[in-house]
Amino acid sequence: MKHTRKTRFLMMVLLGASSIARGATINNVAPELYFRTPGRNTVDKVIGMYPYHVHLDDMASNYGTFFLLPKYEQSWKPSMFSKALFGDALNNVETNNSTATSMFNSFYDNDCSHGRRSINIAGSQVENRTANALMAENFLLAPDFQSVISFRPQIRTFSLDFHFYMELDEWLEGLYFRIYGPLVHSWFDLNFEESTPTQSAGYEAGYFAPAAVEQSSLLQSFGSYAKGNTITVPGVTVQGLQYGKIPGEKKSKTYFDDLRIELGYDVLLDEDYHLGFCIEAAAPTGKKIEPEFLFAPEGSKHWELGGGFTGHYTFWRSEDEDKQLDFIVEGDITHLFKMHQHRTFDLNGKGLSRYMLAEQLGSNVTGLLVNTGTDVAPEYTTPNAQFKTIYAPVANFSTREVKVSIGVQADIVAMLNFTAGAFSWDFGYNYWGRSKEKISLRDDDSFPTNTWALKGDAQVYGFTSNAETTGPLGPIALSATENSATIIAGTNGSSSTVTNANVDNATLAFTGVSTAATQLVAGTLDDTNAPININTSNPAVFIALTDLNVEGAETRGMSNSLFTHFNYTWLDKEDWTPYLGLGVQVTFGNRGHSGDNNSSEITTNSSTVVNTDSNHHVKCEPSSWAVWLKGGISFN
């Protein structure tokens, strides 16, 4: 029943769709998403600390506190992740939209009502393809392949924060330091599913390899391609996807996040108020980030340096001094230094192009000629390149070693605290934001120049004959490239594929036979069983280093949170004072906004929205909720 519903939904989407428009593309999307790390949360520092544990007046000796904070956090409204990762490839149906829910759920599983978004995969031979369907040929699938893939991304995190704070009043009144950091276990889950695929066709000789490729030799699902699987075809080598893989299962990781150290001084310190400043540094832990998977936990890998401020003011205190109301503010602002890592890039103006199929060409041309003269006075020369029988997803060579820095990151808390004897209650607001990443390629010279080109829907082999009685003879590798192809469509179109009419710089292909030049033809016949002349590219157009959309991969983030915390302190203990509290936090990721013609406003029911700003920078920070315990002991 489950597969039947998915198949019915697939047909509903595909049969009711408009025709594909050649040249359509996907807007800028984020090849990887990097979020606020668990160790960067000022809320954890301040909740439950006032008025008994930090920044105390008239203390004659050193004193401090140590606490543990176990926390569980979970993202919500998953369509924000889907929009950031897949952009316009997503169908215009979000299953938590009340106008579509009843229709959608009648064809699909009930879990769709929790923000599942879908993408159509369709080969170029599929009639009435949706205008944003991804072309199946890029994924080593049949030209009539159809399926629907869907996502409901979610992040869950459990962390245990270790925190030590100490005032050094015995040395210098108002001097303090703290050291802290969390042990983290994260689960990232795209909740990827695929409907039952349909396909029956293979490829004619010359499209993919010298000989025809049967449907049984191709991959049988998009999910197989997304995991990095490949095919074995005589005459060519096909690399599987190495980066940006889309796993069908959750990815988890356990790591110790940033280790942070602060050294501060309270320039003002009184029973009713204090004001202090600190310098702050963070040391990264763990391995270098590797973008093998599209959606997986990584942690922070930046060294940080900056400063912070802290202050409180007591608005009211009861006559018996048993109750009081305080306003507390604390903030941290740091710079994230350059770090070396690997990043995967799309091509300029081609969202998701890291998943497009590329062909390797070389300058050693054998047997391939083009006419640079005229029909009356032909002059045959070799083109600038020729297909060298190797295919690869663009991601396999667009993944480069880079340097990444972030100008500024701010984490600011403002809260009210009400204390009545041993009980206290905190309620406040937290702002977090970071500026756009700055990414620069580390080793420009290592890029494979004049090597890779987009295949699109081009024929890559021509033949000396394709008479029906003899079949194609003498397969000759061409130089056909499609620099204008996108993840949605090639440039030829279904009616002109076999002729290569719309490849880059199209010109008739020839080969040298004895002393004469012979025109090459396609591996198929026309309606009258006559040979079809075939074109190649002269010159072929290669993917250059400058084609990598480095700027479009630079993300930024912002979130706003509300939190509350209840705390109890055992005041009858003098030298060692324990305390225990419970709290919750609700975080709202940044919203999109309208701007100039390059900006994009996404309107959904979600309280977390991703948008591309005027410089095509993806903004993405998850909305989440968190619950924690905080227990510790103060000493003097």
PyMOL commands that set and color helices and strands:
alter all, ss='L'
color gray80, all
select helices_A, chain A and resi 2-15+42-46+79-89+98-107+110-114+136-139+215-217+222-226+353-355+395-398+444-446+497-499+545-547+551-553
alter helices_A, ss='H'
color red, helices_A
select strands_A, chain A and resi 63-76+117-122+134-135+146-151+154-167+175-189+193-194+237-238+251-256+259-269+273-283+304-317+323-344+357-362+369-371+380-381+386-393+399-420+423-434+437-441+452-454+461-462+476-477+506-513+516-519+521-525+531-533+535-537+557-569+576-589+611-612+618-619+623-635
alter strands_A, ss='S'
color yellow, strands_A
deselect
rebuild
show_as cartoon
